[in-house]
Amino acid sequence: MRYIYHREGANNTIGLTSMNRSFLLIIFLCFFLLSEAAGNTSKDIADKKIGVMLGSVHDSYARNKYPNSEILQYHTVPDMIMALTSGKVEVAVIGDVTLKNIMKNDDRIGIYEDSLYSNPLGCGFNKENSALRDQFNAFLREIKANGIYDDMVNRWMIKDIYEMPQIDTSPKNGELKVGVVTSVGFPFSGIQDGKNAGFDIELSQRFAAHLGKMFVPVDLVFSSMLASIKTNKIDMASCSMMITEERLKQIDFSDPYYSAAACIIALKKNIGKEQSAKMGYTDDGPHNGQTKKSFLQGISESFYSNIILEKRYLLIIDGLKLTVLLSLLSAIFGTMIGGLICFMRMSQKNILSMTAKVYISILRGTPVLVLLMIIYYVVFASININPALVAVIAFGLNFGAYSSEMFRTSIESVDIGQKEASIAIGFTKVQAFIHVILPQALRHALPVYKGEIISLVKMTSIVGYIAVQDLTKASDIIRSRTFDAFFPLLMVAFIYLSLAWVLTWGLDKVEISVDPKRRRLA
């Protein structure tokens, strides 16, 4: 067009060029306004608080895509969803397959933007265990050829049939330890009737049966998975892990067994009207037009879904047993260590005294979670050890550092003259300590010791990081199925409170028994 008018004169050419520019500007503005009105785009969340799973591909994506946003990381999907529904984050990045199950349980959540990107999923293996990876790839090709894989996809991914088939595995050729993340939720991985279930679980269980090995699931937090593979705590990881170049530097991956896309989600009330209409969301009042439940009705339904349904109370009972056992063994081991360190600390020999001082400084200055991870992944990296035993060692060492100082200050609070008088009337130093010093020191130490024991019980709530299913981990598993933000947490808080009350009552009885004045009053 410009060429034709150019032949008619320069003025016309210049005028038409200006018109073209104006016309193009108008088109650009119209396109911009239409794109803004069409719904939310990824640019809209550049200044929002974004929730992601720690160590996930979504985490890296959000940090690279939205450098000016506040990225909040969570260890489990239920924690991230709870942050979203409670307003701690405005949007969250999650896989589209997992999202389908979440939206079934909580209709307040909607898709802000779908299909951000897609990544293949693979099972993770230690780089030195290429033989096992090759065996898995051959197994994967086999089940794709004979139709088993298509049947699995049809049941778990398409028809949402969350039922595990009967797969017999035997320890004929040993065990296959598989890292799983039950907090991911269905269809990939979860707990059903007290047992592991899901697409990832069935896939790895069928592989174990193929090898003639016993399937042993090791439930970890996602951020601990790579460390567990590298230190051979597990033989493989089957946890819907996306294959990325960064992870390939650390571990090996199998051939892709599925592909998952990422979505940005938000509360439906915070999604624009156009996007809501596009996704088919309605605004008929609370929870999409559902009748608002009474407080008692809500409590009753939460109790049933979190405790009764699928016998989830068994998870709580098993978790409680393990929490009590860990606390008891850690307290006994820590008290013994504390007594030894106290003896060394009060020794006249400088080497013993200095060693004790260094031990106390290091253990009291190191966070318990860091200590737990170091002992499990570094100290016992090449040793196949029960993670519950590692927890007892870590908590015991930490408790010993604090109890040793309690014992020392309590002993030093007893007047030195009583020791001298005891020796003067014929007691040995050992007899003087046992019969005169120790009973008085116990009266000084028990009130503080009682508080440290209760702190130890609460401290055990972090053992889920090394695949120990305690009370808190049981709560996380239940939340991954129900996505109930409050009831499981309140329930576990009440159980811990009850444990603390029982311990306080029991230690009060002990305190009375060693105090003559309080014993007479009682």
Protein Blocks (a to p, Z undefined) as FASTA:
>chain_A
ZZmmmmnojklmmmmmmmmmmmmmmmmmmmmmmmmmnoccfklmmmcccdddehiaklmm
mmmmmmmbccdddfbfklmmmmmmnopambdcddfklmmmmmmmomkbccfbghkbacdd
dddddfklmmlmmmmmmmmmmmmmnommmmmmmmmmmnopacdddddddfknocaddddd
fknopakbcceehiacdjklmmmmmmmmmnopacddddddfklmmmmmmnopafbdcehi
acdfklmmmmccdddfbdcdddddddfklpcfklmmmnopacebjhhhiacddfklmmmm
mmmmmmmngolmmmmmmmmmmmmmmmmmmmmmmmmmmmmmmmmmmpmbfklmmmmmmmmm
mmmmpcfklmmmmmmmmmmmmpccdfklmmmmmmmmmmmmmmmmmmmmmmmmpcfklmmm
mmmnopafklmmmmmmmmmmmmmmmmmmmmmmmmmmmmmmmmmmnopacfklmmmmmmmm
nopaklmmmmmmmmmmmmmmmmmmmmmmmmmmmmmklmmmZZ
